[in-house]
């Protein structure tokens, strides 16, 4: 991670997400609905639903709203039928971009995603064009100064794959996607609560983008984030603001 701060990058991402809380609620409701439809309405036996409900709770979403979304997903309430779609493409200087969507209208969604990419100099790719550059995994980021040895002991005991300390002293834990909940529980039992914890598409190699390219790349990411049907955007670009 030479040349940039993992911690600053995570804080930057969180700040931009927090500024769009209304959109975040909409995405969480969709995620809860789909998770309940696919895996059932029981939070205890549905890890994906449990993670979505925990995110909703952290975002101060009301229990009534969460319960309605679960009921809708389980077939108890009328509502739109969302399907999951992944698009792949390129940003500035060939940076890889993965866009995960939930939609009830594929035609609208692909048009919106294509427009967001091309408006600022990116382009939509084909299935598989960039996915090989990412790893599906659980990721936990702990603030600089956290004890790597203690985190490592708790993480590995809980089934994590790897623990890395970055140049800015932040600590990153990686788990398999299906081990995410167990690792999260193990870390929290040991007294460690991550600043960022999610199942993500983690870039295998990151690409630092600076200057005008950084500004243009951020515009692409913001445009994608503003598409109603977009749930998550992943990129191997690390934006360094000058």
C-alpha positions as CSV (number, residue, x, y, z in Angstrom):
1,X,0.0,0.0,0.0
2,X,3.0,2.3,-0.5
3,X,2.1,5.8,-1.5
4,X,-1.3,6.2,0.1
5,X,-3.1,5.7,3.4
6,X,-5.5,2.8,3.7
7,X,-7.1,4.5,6.7
8,X,-7.6,7.8,4.9
9,X,-9.1,6.0,2.0
10,X,-11.6,4.2,4.2
11,X,-12.6,7.4,6.0
12,X,-13.0,9.2,2.7
13,X,-15.4,6.4,1.5
14,X,-17.4,6.4,4.7
15,X,-17.7,10.2,4.6
16,X,-19.2,10.1,1.1
17,X,-21.6,7.3,2.1
18,X,-22.7,9.1,5.2
19,X,-23.5,12.2,3.1
20,X,-26.0,10.1,1.2
21,X,-27.9,8.6,4.0
22,X,-31.3,8.7,2.2
23,X,-29.8,6.6,-0.6
24,X,-28.2,4.3,1.9
25,X,-31.6,3.6,3.5
26,X,-33.1,2.7,0.1
27,X,-30.2,0.3,-0.6
28,X,-30.4,-1.3,2.8
29,X,-34.2,-1.9,2.3
30,X,-33.5,-3.5,-1.0
31,X,-30.8,-5.7,0.5
32,X,-32.9,-6.8,3.4
33,X,-35.8,-7.6,1.0
34,X,-33.7,-9.7,-1.3
35,X,-31.8,-11.4,1.5
36,X,-35.1,-12.4,3.1
37,X,-36.5,-13.7,-0.2
38,X,-33.4,-15.8,-1.0
39,X,-32.5,-17.1,2.5
40,X,-35.7,-16.8,4.5
41,X,-36.8,-14.3,7.1
42,X,-35.0,-15.8,10.1
43,X,-32.1,-13.5,11.0
44,X,-30.3,-16.2,13.1
45,X,-30.1,-18.7,10.2
46,X,-29.6,-16.2,7.3
47,X,-26.1,-14.6,7.5
48,X,-26.8,-12.3,4.6
49,X,-30.0,-11.0,6.2
50,X,-28.2,-10.7,9.6
51,X,-25.5,-8.5,8.1
52,X,-28.1,-6.3,6.3
53,X,-30.1,-5.9,9.5
54,X,-27.0,-5.0,11.5
55,X,-26.1,-2.3,8.9
56,X,-29.6,-0.9,9.1
57,X,-29.3,-0.8,12.9
58,X,-26.0,1.0,12.7
59,X,-27.6,3.5,10.3
60,X,-30.5,4.1,12.8
61,X,-33.1,2.6,10.6
62,X,-36.3,2.0,12.6
63,X,-37.2,-1.6,13.5
64,X,-40.6,-1.2,11.9
65,X,-38.9,-0.4,8.5
66,X,-36.6,-3.3,8.8
67,X,-39.5,-5.7,9.7
68,X,-41.5,-4.5,6.7
69,X,-38.6,-5.1,4.4
70,X,-38.2,-8.6,5.8
71,X,-41.9,-9.3,5.4
72,X,-41.9,-8.0,1.9
73,X,-39.0,-10.3,1.0
74,X,-40.6,-13.3,2.6
75,X,-43.8,-12.7,0.6
76,X,-45.9,-11.2,3.3
77,X,-46.2,-7.7,1.7
78,X,-46.7,-6.5,-1.9
79,X,-43.7,-4.8,-3.5
80,X,-41.3,-4.7,-6.4
81,X,-39.5,-7.9,-7.3
82,X,-35.8,-7.0,-7.4
83,X,-33.1,-9.1,-9.1
84,X,-29.3,-8.8,-8.7
85,X,-27.1,-7.8,-11.6
86,X,-23.4,-7.1,-11.8
87,X,-21.9,-4.8,-14.4
88,X,-18.1,-4.5,-15.1
89,X,-16.3,-1.6,-16.7
90,X,-13.4,0.8,-16.8
91,X,-12.8,4.2,-15.3
92,X,-9.9,6.6,-15.9
93,X,-6.6,5.1,-17.1
94,X,-8.1,1.7,-17.4
95,X,-9.0,1.4,-13.7
96,X,-11.3,-1.5,-13.1
97,X,-14.9,-1.0,-11.8
98,X,-17.5,-3.4,-10.6
99,X,-21.1,-2.2,-10.1
100,X,-23.5,-4.4,-8.2
101,X,-27.2,-3.5,-8.7
102,X,-30.7,-4.5,-7.6
103,X,-33.4,-3.6,-10.1
104,X,-36.9,-4.3,-11.3
105,X,-36.0,-3.0,-14.7
106,X,-32.8,-4.2,-16.4
107,X,-33.1,-1.9,-19.4
108,X,-33.3,1.2,-17.2
109,X,-30.4,0.1,-15.0
110,X,-27.9,-0.8,-17.7
111,X,-28.6,2.5,-19.5
112,X,-28.1,4.5,-16.2
113,X,-24.9,2.6,-15.4
114,X,-23.5,3.1,-18.9
115,X,-24.3,6.8,-18.8
116,X,-22.6,7.3,-15.4
117,X,-19.5,5.6,-16.7
118,X,-19.2,7.3,-20.1
119,X,-20.2,10.8,-19.0
120,X,-16.8,11.3,-17.3
121,X,-14.5,9.1,-19.5
122,X,-15.2,5.5,-18.5
123,X,-16.9,2.7,-20.4
124,X,-19.0,-0.4,-19.8
125,X,-17.2,-3.7,-20.3
126,X,-18.4,-7.3,-20.8
127,X,-19.1,-9.9,-18.2
128,X,-15.8,-11.1,-16.8
129,X,-13.8,-8.3,-18.2
130,X,-12.5,-7.1,-14.9
131,X,-13.9,-9.5,-12.2
132,X,-10.7,-11.5,-12.3
133,X,-8.9,-8.6,-10.8
134,X,-10.9,-8.8,-7.6
135,X,-11.3,-11.3,-4.8
136,X,-14.7,-12.0,-3.1
137,X,-13.9,-11.8,0.6
138,X,-14.8,-10.4,4.0
139,X,-12.8,-7.3,5.0
140,X,-12.3,-5.7,8.4
141,X,-10.3,-2.4,8.9
142,X,-9.2,-1.3,12.3
143,X,-7.9,2.2,13.1
144,X,-4.2,3.0,13.3
145,X,-2.6,2.0,16.6
146,X,-4.7,-1.2,17.0
147,X,-2.6,-4.1,18.3
148,X,-1.8,-6.3,15.3
149,X,-0.8,-9.2,17.5
150,X,-4.0,-9.2,19.5
151,X,-6.2,-8.7,16.4
152,X,-4.3,-11.5,14.7
153,X,-4.8,-13.9,17.5
154,X,-8.6,-13.3,17.7
155,X,-9.0,-13.2,13.9
156,X,-7.1,-16.4,13.2
157,X,-8.9,-18.2,16.1
158,X,-12.2,-17.2,14.5
159,X,-11.2,-18.5,11.0
160,X,-9.7,-15.5,9.2
161,X,-7.4,-16.0,6.3
162,X,-5.0,-13.1,6.7
163,X,-4.1,-10.1,8.8
164,X,-2.1,-7.2,7.4
165,X,-0.7,-4.0,9.0
166,X,-0.4,-1.1,6.6
167,X,2.1,1.7,6.5
168,X,-0.4,4.0,8.2
169,X,-0.6,1.4,11.1
170,X,-4.2,0.5,10.3
171,X,-4.9,-3.2,10.6
172,X,-6.8,-5.2,7.9
173,X,-8.3,-8.6,8.4
174,X,-9.4,-10.8,5.5
175,X,-11.8,-13.7,5.7
176,X,-13.6,-16.0,3.3
177,X,-17.0,-14.5,2.3
178,X,-18.9,-17.3,4.1
179,X,-16.7,-17.0,7.3
180,X,-17.5,-13.2,7.6
181,X,-20.1,-13.6,10.4
182,X,-18.0,-16.0,12.5
183,X,-14.9,-13.8,12.2
184,X,-16.9,-10.7,13.1
185,X,-18.3,-12.4,16.2
186,X,-14.9,-13.7,17.2
187,X,-13.3,-10.2,16.9
188,X,-16.1,-8.6,18.8
189,X,-15.9,-11.2,21.6
190,X,-12.2,-10.3,21.9
191,X,-13.1,-6.6,22.2
192,X,-12.3,-5.5,18.6
193,X,-15.0,-3.6,16.6
194,X,-13.9,-2.7,13.1
195,X,-14.3,0.8,11.7
196,X,-15.2,-0.9,8.4
197,X,-16.6,-4.5,8.0
198,X,-18.2,-5.9,5.0
199,X,-18.2,-8.6,2.4
200,X,-16.6,-7.0,-0.6
201,X,-14.9,-7.4,-4.0
202,X,-11.3,-6.6,-3.0
203,X,-8.9,-5.6,-5.7
204,X,-5.9,-7.9,-6.0
205,X,-3.7,-5.0,-7.1
206,X,-4.5,-1.3,-6.5
207,X,-3.8,1.5,-8.8
208,X,-3.1,5.0,-7.4
209,X,-4.8,7.8,-9.3
210,X,-3.7,11.4,-8.8
211,X,-4.3,15.0,-10.1
212,X,-6.9,15.5,-12.8
213,X,-7.3,11.7,-13.3
214,X,-8.2,11.5,-9.6
215,X,-10.9,14.2,-10.0
216,X,-12.3,12.5,-13.1
217,X,-12.3,9.1,-11.4
218,X,-14.1,10.4,-8.4
219,X,-16.8,11.9,-10.6
220,X,-17.3,8.5,-12.2
221,X,-17.7,6.8,-8.8
222,X,-20.0,9.6,-7.6
223,X,-22.2,9.3,-10.7
224,X,-22.4,5.5,-10.2
225,X,-23.3,6.0,-6.5
226,X,-26.1,8.3,-7.6
227,X,-27.8,5.7,-9.8
228,X,-30.9,4.5,-7.9
229,X,-30.4,0.9,-8.7
230,X,-26.7,0.7,-7.7
231,X,-26.0,-1.1,-4.4
232,X,-22.2,-1.2,-4.3
233,X,-19.3,0.1,-6.4
234,X,-15.9,-1.5,-6.3
235,X,-12.7,-0.2,-8.0
236,X,-9.0,-0.9,-7.9
237,X,-8.4,2.8,-8.2
238,X,-7.0,4.5,-5.1
239,X,-7.8,8.2,-5.3
240,X,-5.2,10.5,-3.9
241,X,-6.4,14.1,-3.7
242,X,-3.6,16.6,-4.2
